[in-house]
Amino acid sequence: MIEADGETDPDQSDLDAILWRAWKTLEAPEGCRAEIIEGALEIQRIGRVRHGLIVNRLRDALPTSGSGDGFGAYQGLAVVHERSVWIPDLVIAPLELQPCADSEDFGVTASAVRLVAEVVSRGRRHQDRDRIRKRREYARAGIPMYVLIDDYDGQGAVTLFTGPRPDKADWEDIHRVPYGTEVTIPEGPAKGFVIGEAITGPKRG
């Protein structure tokens, strides 16, 4: 716990402000990204080749950019909610980003985001981040949909989280399918989009 003046703990709002200032001035090493997740500043490497391949397949296949519905698929876009900031692997947000930028223009506000997607990386810390901590954070922010593509869940699985419950930091509906089974986006700008083997590849051996 960070202490103020070496004697007393600052309250949570002070800690959040300290982390926010640290994040704003931090220059993450090349090939890394920095996020504030559940009150902790985390730095992680950008995913391996397969990770990038899946993210690119997903971005290229999503029927949003240029479709005339006013939304696009983004990589490397910061999403800000209060004093948390995340950089999901993929974000669906308005094509006109400036009106929904946060007050300091570091990213877009979570309220403007319609879908976030994460591709799970190798290692327990990375898996816990996407499966547990970010799952809770995205629900707290009220983001309508979270897609989790996970090579390390059995032989691979896609989980679709919908119906966020900010008060519970959880989701009303959780739909998990193994690789090889298709899952369809039920609503929003990507409604009807199917995630299947063309995105994930076949079941992992």
N, C-alpha and C positions, 0 to 999 in steps of 0.2 A: 504494500500500500504506500502511495506517495504521501509524505507528511508535509504539512505546512509549517514553516519556521522550526522544524525539528521537534515539535511538541504535540500538535493536534492534527488529526486527519481533516483535510478539507472535505466539505460535503460533496455529494455526487456531481452537482452542477459545476463546482470548481474543477473536479477531476475531468469532467467532460470537456470543459473549456481548455484545460491544459493539453489533453490529447488532441483536440482539434487544432490548436496552435502548432503542436508538434507535427501533425500530419501535413498541415499547409506548408511548412518550411522544409519538410523532409525531401531529400533527393534519393529516391530508392535506387539501389544498384541496377545497372543495365540487366535486363532480363528478369526483373522482379517487379512486383506491384505491392503497394501498401494500402491497407484498409483498416478501418476502425470497426470491430465486430464485438458486440456485447461489452463495450467499455474497455476493449483492449486493442492496442495498435499491433497489427500483424503484418509481417512482410513474408511473401512467399515467391518462389520462382514461378515464372510463366511455365505452363505445362509442356510436356514432351511432345514429340512429333505426332503421335496418334491423337493426343488431346487436341492439338491444333487442327488436325484433319477433321475430327468430328465437329468441332465448332464451325469450321469453314463450310462443311457440308450443310449444317443446319442453317447458317446464315444465307447461303446461296439458294437454298431450296425454299425458304420461307416466302410466301406470296404477299409480302408487305411493301417492300421498297418499290416505288414507282407504280403502285397499284391504284393510286388515286384515293385511298382511304385516309391519307394524312399521317400514316405511321411508317416507320422504317425499322430495320434491324441493325443494331450497332454492336461493335466490339470495342473494348477499351473505354467505355463510357462510364464515368463515375455517377453513382446514384446516392443522393444525400437525403438522410432522414434525421432531423434534429441534429445531434452531434455524432451520428454514425455515418460512415461512408463506405460503400462497397463498389467493387469493380467486377460485376458478373461477367461470365464468359460471353453472354449475349443478352441484349436488352431490346425489347420492343418499346419504342417511345415515339412521340410526335416527330415528323420530319422537320418542323419548325421548332428547334430546340430552345432558342433564346427566350421565348416567353415563359418556359418552364424551368429555366436555370435557377439554381439556388441563389441566395442573396449575394454571395461572393463569387458567383460565376465559375465555381469549380466543377460542377456537374449538374444533373437534372434532379429535381425533387422527386421523391418516390411516388408522390401522388400522381405524377404524369406518366408513370411507367405502367404498361399493360401486361408485360410478361418478362420474367427473368429466367435464364437457363444457366446451369452449371454442369460442366463435365468433370467428373471426379478424377483427381490425380492419385497416383500411387502414394501410399504411406498413410499411417493411421491419423496423423495430425491433419492432413489434407482431407481425408475422408470424414473425420469428425466435424471439420469446419463446414463442409457442404451439406452433410446429412443432418447435422444437429444444430450448430450455431447459426448458420445462414438460413436454414429452414425456419428457425424461430424469428430471426431478424426480419425476413421478408414478410412473415405473417404479421409481426408487430407493426410494420409499415403499411399494411393493408394492400400490398401489391396483389392484383387479382389472381395471378397464376405463377407457379414455380415449376419448371421442368428440370428434373435431375437425371442425367445420363451417367450411369455408373458401371464401369467395366468390372468393378470389384464386389458387386452385389451378386453372389452366386456366379452364374455364367454370363452375367451382364443383365442389367435391368434398367428400364425407364420408369420413373415415378412422376406422376402428374399431381401436383398439389393445387387445389382450388378452394374457394370459399375461405379466405383468410379470417382469422379471429384475433384481432389485435389484443384484446383483453386477455386471451389465453396463450398468446404467442404460438398458435397452432392453426390447423386447417380443418375445415368441415369435412372435406372429401380428399382422400388419398388413394390414388389408383396406380398400382404398380403392375407392370407387365415385364416378362423376361424378354431379352433380345430374341428376335424372331417372331414376336407378336406385335401387331401394330397398335398404336395408341393415337387417338384423334383429339386435336385441340378443340374444346367444346364451345368456346366463345371468344370474343374480342377480335382484334385485327387479323389474327391468324386462324380464325375459326375454320374448321374443316381440314386443317393441315394435318397430315399423317406422319408420325415418326415411326419408322420401321427400319428394316435392314439397309435401306439405301443411305440412312444416316448413321446408324450404329455399327453396321456390319453384322455378321451372324453371331450366334452364341459363342462365347469364349470357351476354349478347350480346357 
